[in-house]
């Protein structure tokens, strides 16, 4: 088998597409860093610079950034104005109380779901027993009927 050279026109179009995508990503990155995204509803609002935000702004898929333009990943991490998610300010006392209440309610919900599942199983078992007993009753009624007929003759 001979190795054929790659189609130069196809390779050239791929490189052109890659350069155009890189340019769009650079422009979108610059707009996001400047706080001037194309979406007017997000202007002036600080937000974390994420791959998803960059992809949305540049109108490309996130996979394109990860696979073809990974150089933007480090830039996103270093240019993030809000810092990493772990650098969030301490919650207000009301927030802490509400979170504690949410935790308690979630635990109650879990316990109720467990109790509900137990009750459901008991109801299903009772229905099965009822069906079994109805069959047994029908058989006994039939047997009694046969015995009465035999004894009357």
LINWO-V830803 format. One record per pair of residues at least 12 apart in sequence whose C-alpha atoms are under 10 Angstrom apart, sorted by the first residue. I is the first residue (numbers start at 1). GAP is how many residues later the second one is. D is the distance in Angstrom with one decimal. If there is no record, write none. Layout:
((I;GAP;D) (I;GAP;D))
This chain:
((18;46;9.7) (18;50;7.8) (18;51;8.7) (21;37;8.2) (21;38;9.4) (21;39;7.9) (21;43;8.9) (21;44;9.3) (21;47;9.4) (21;48;8.7) (22;36;9.4) (22;42;10.0) (22;43;9.1) (22;46;9.0) (22;47;7.0) (22;49;9.8) (22;50;9.3) (23;35;9.2) (24;30;9.9) (24;31;9.7) (24;33;8.9) (24;34;5.6) (24;35;8.3) (24;36;8.8) (25;29;7.1) (25;30;7.6) (25;31;9.9) (25;32;8.1) (25;33;5.4) (25;34;8.6) (25;35;8.3) (25;40;8.5) (25;44;8.7) (25;47;8.3) (26;28;9.3) (26;32;8.4) (26;46;8.4) (27;27;9.8) (27;30;9.1) (27;31;7.7) (28;25;9.3) (28;26;6.4) (28;27;8.4) (28;28;8.9) (28;29;5.5) (28;30;5.2) (28;31;8.9) (29;20;8.6) (29;22;10.0) (29;24;9.2) (29;25;6.3) (29;26;9.3) (29;28;8.0) (29;29;8.0) (29;43;8.5) (29;46;9.0) (29;47;8.2) (29;50;9.6) (30;24;9.8) (31;12;9.8) (31;23;9.6) (31;26;8.5) (31;27;9.8) (32;14;9.3) (32;15;8.8) (32;16;9.4) (32;17;7.3) (32;18;9.9) (32;21;8.4) (32;22;7.6) (32;25;7.9) (32;47;9.9) (32;48;9.8) (33;13;9.4) (33;14;9.6) (33;15;9.7) (33;16;7.8) (33;43;9.3) (33;46;7.2) (33;47;8.1) (33;48;8.1) (34;12;9.9) (35;12;8.6) (35;46;10.0) (37;16;9.8) (37;17;9.8) (37;20;7.0) (37;21;9.8) (38;18;10.0) (38;19;7.0) (38;20;9.4) (39;17;9.8) (39;18;8.0) (46;34;9.8) (46;35;7.4) (46;36;7.5) (47;33;8.3) (47;34;7.4) (47;35;6.8) (47;36;9.8) (48;28;9.0) (48;29;9.5) (48;31;9.2) (48;32;5.8) (48;33;6.5) (48;34;5.7) (48;35;7.4) (48;36;8.3) (48;37;8.7) (49;26;9.4) (49;27;5.9) (49;28;7.6) (49;29;9.4) (49;30;7.4) (49;31;5.2) (49;32;7.5) (49;33;8.3) (49;34;9.1) (49;35;10.0) (50;12;9.9) (50;23;8.6) (50;26;6.5) (50;27;8.0) (50;29;10.0) (50;30;8.0) (51;12;9.3) (51;14;7.4) (51;15;8.5) (51;21;8.4) (51;22;7.3) (51;25;7.4) (51;26;9.5) (52;13;9.4) (54;18;9.2) (54;22;8.6))
